[in-house]
Amino acid sequence: METITIKIKDIEMNFEEQVLKIPELSVYENEKIGIIGANGSGKSTLLRLIAGELQASKGTVDTFCDFPLYHQISGVEETVSELDGELLSRFKVPNNSAETLSGGETTKYRLTQLLSVYQTGMLLDEPTTHLDQKGKQQLIDELQYYYGTLLFVSHDRTFLNAL
């Protein structure tokens, strides 16, 4: 029997206008789901609802494991103690202070922070932003061997197709 990890029922999200409406959605353990759509169609909002950062205007979002959210744009938190040095090396992140990292290096560092500790669920919002082709391929390689529930937003067709 498949184990459910996310159950969404009659969700609506309104800001000045309706951004998101989902009658029903179930996500199961170990699924990898790519979310695509036009800018402003509610993709990031859906991830934020699942992560518990937002409350829906209507409906319910039930999660049955933790779902940390990787934001497309965010600062680097240097206080994380459990960084996988081998993963930092594979991503080729230099041993510099956060303020000297390039956009791609910052993205790789933040992804290493997320991937250094196994999570049973993950939400990724445009994780390939600022990554070059080698960085994108390294992320694909890491996520292809991820065993857990993965929901991700991307406009990168190669990334979507690979996962």
MODA-V350210 format. One record per residue. N is the residue number from 1. RES is the residue in three letters. SS is DSSP state (H for helix, E for strand, L for the rest). PHI is phi in whole degrees, -180 to 180 (NA if undefined). OMEGA is omega in whole degrees, -180 to 180 (none if undefined). Layout:
[[N	RES	SS	PHI	OMEGA] [N	RES	SS	PHI	OMEGA]]
This chain:
[[1	MET	L	NA	-180] [2	GLU	L	-78	-180] [3	THR	L	-96	180] [4	ILE	E	-81	179] [5	THR	E	-115	178] [6	ILE	E	-140	175] [7	LYS	E	-131	179] [8	ILE	E	-114	-178] [9	LYS	E	-137	174] [10	ASP	E	51	-177] [11	ILE	E	-81	171] [12	GLU	E	-137	177] [13	MET	E	-130	-179] [14	ASN	E	-121	168] [15	PHE	L	-112	172] [16	GLU	L	-78	175] [17	GLU	L	-142	-180] [18	GLN	E	-69	-179] [19	VAL	E	-101	-171] [20	LEU	E	-148	174] [21	LYS	E	-146	-180] [22	ILE	E	-131	179] [23	PRO	E	-64	-180] [24	GLU	E	-162	177] [25	LEU	E	-152	175] [26	SER	E	-124	178] [27	VAL	E	-124	-175] [28	TYR	E	-112	-180] [29	GLU	L	-52	176] [30	ASN	L	72	175] [31	GLU	L	-77	173] [32	LYS	E	-118	-174] [33	ILE	E	-122	175] [34	GLY	E	-92	-179] [35	ILE	E	-110	-180] [36	ILE	L	-125	177] [37	GLY	L	163	-180] [38	ALA	L	-66	174] [39	ASN	L	-58	179] [40	GLY	L	81	-177] [41	SER	L	-90	174] [42	GLY	L	102	-178] [43	LYS	H	-62	180] [44	SER	H	-67	177] [45	THR	H	-61	177] [46	LEU	H	-60	179] [47	LEU	H	-62	180] [48	ARG	H	-67	175] [49	LEU	H	-65	-180] [50	ILE	H	-64	-180] [51	ALA	H	-73	-179] [52	GLY	L	85	178] [53	GLU	L	-79	178] [54	LEU	L	-128	173] [55	GLN	L	-108	-180] [56	ALA	L	-69	174] [57	SER	L	-66	-180] [58	LYS	E	-153	174] [59	GLY	E	95	-176] [60	THR	E	-132	173] [61	VAL	E	-127	177] [62	ASP	E	-111	176] [63	THR	E	-118	-175] [64	PHE	L	-117	169] [65	CYS	L	-160	179] [66	ASP	L	-75	178] [67	PHE	L	-129	175] [68	PRO	E	-66	-177] [69	LEU	E	-109	172] [70	TYR	E	-91	179] [71	HIS	L	-81	180] [72	GLN	L	-57	180] [73	ILE	L	-124	-180] [74	SER	L	-164	176] [75	GLY	L	-76	179] [76	VAL	L	-92	176] [77	GLU	L	-101	-174] [78	GLU	L	-83	-176] [79	THR	L	-88	179] [80	VAL	L	-69	-175] [81	SER	L	-93	-174] [82	GLU	L	-101	177] [83	LEU	L	-94	178] [84	ASP	L	-80	-178] [85	GLY	H	-61	178] [86	GLU	H	-66	178] [87	LEU	H	-68	175] [88	LEU	H	-58	180] [89	SER	H	-67	179] [90	ARG	H	-62	177] [91	PHE	L	-80	180] [92	LYS	L	59	177] [93	VAL	L	-88	180] [94	PRO	L	-70	-180] [95	ASN	L	-87	180] [96	ASN	L	-115	173] [97	SER	L	-73	-173] [98	ALA	H	-57	-176] [99	GLU	H	-70	179] [100	THR	H	-99	-179] [101	LEU	L	-77	175] [102	SER	L	-73	178] [103	GLY	H	-59	179] [104	GLY	H	-67	178] [105	GLU	H	-66	177] [106	THR	H	-64	178] [107	THR	H	-59	180] [108	LYS	H	-64	179] [109	TYR	H	-63	180] [110	ARG	H	-65	176] [111	LEU	H	-65	177] [112	THR	H	-63	177] [113	GLN	H	-58	-179] [114	LEU	H	-70	-173] [115	LEU	H	-83	-178] [116	SER	L	-71	179] [117	VAL	L	-121	-179] [118	TYR	L	-62	176] [119	GLN	L	-119	177] [120	THR	L	-80	176] [121	GLY	E	-147	177] [122	MET	E	-146	175] [123	LEU	E	-121	-178] [124	LEU	E	-121	179] [125	ASP	E	-104	180] [126	GLU	L	50	-176] [127	PRO	L	-70	-179] [128	THR	L	-93	179] [129	THR	L	-58	179] [130	HIS	L	74	-180] [131	LEU	L	-89	172] [132	ASP	L	-81	-177] [133	GLN	H	-59	180] [134	LYS	H	-66	178] [135	GLY	H	-64	178] [136	LYS	H	-63	-180] [137	GLN	H	-66	178] [138	GLN	H	-63	178] [139	LEU	H	-65	177] [140	ILE	H	-58	180] [141	ASP	H	-59	180] [142	GLU	H	-65	-175] [143	LEU	H	-78	177] [144	GLN	H	-64	180] [145	TYR	L	-101	178] [146	TYR	L	-81	177] [147	TYR	L	-109	-179] [148	GLY	L	173	180] [149	THR	E	-90	-176] [150	LEU	E	-127	171] [151	LEU	E	-118	-179] [152	PHE	E	-144	175] [153	VAL	E	-102	177] [154	SER	L	-158	171] [155	HIS	L	-104	-177] [156	ASP	L	-89	-175] [157	ARG	H	-62	179] [158	THR	H	-62	179] [159	PHE	H	-62	179] [160	LEU	H	-59	-177] [161	ASN	H	-65	-178] [162	ALA	H	-69	-178] [163	LEU	L	-101	none]]
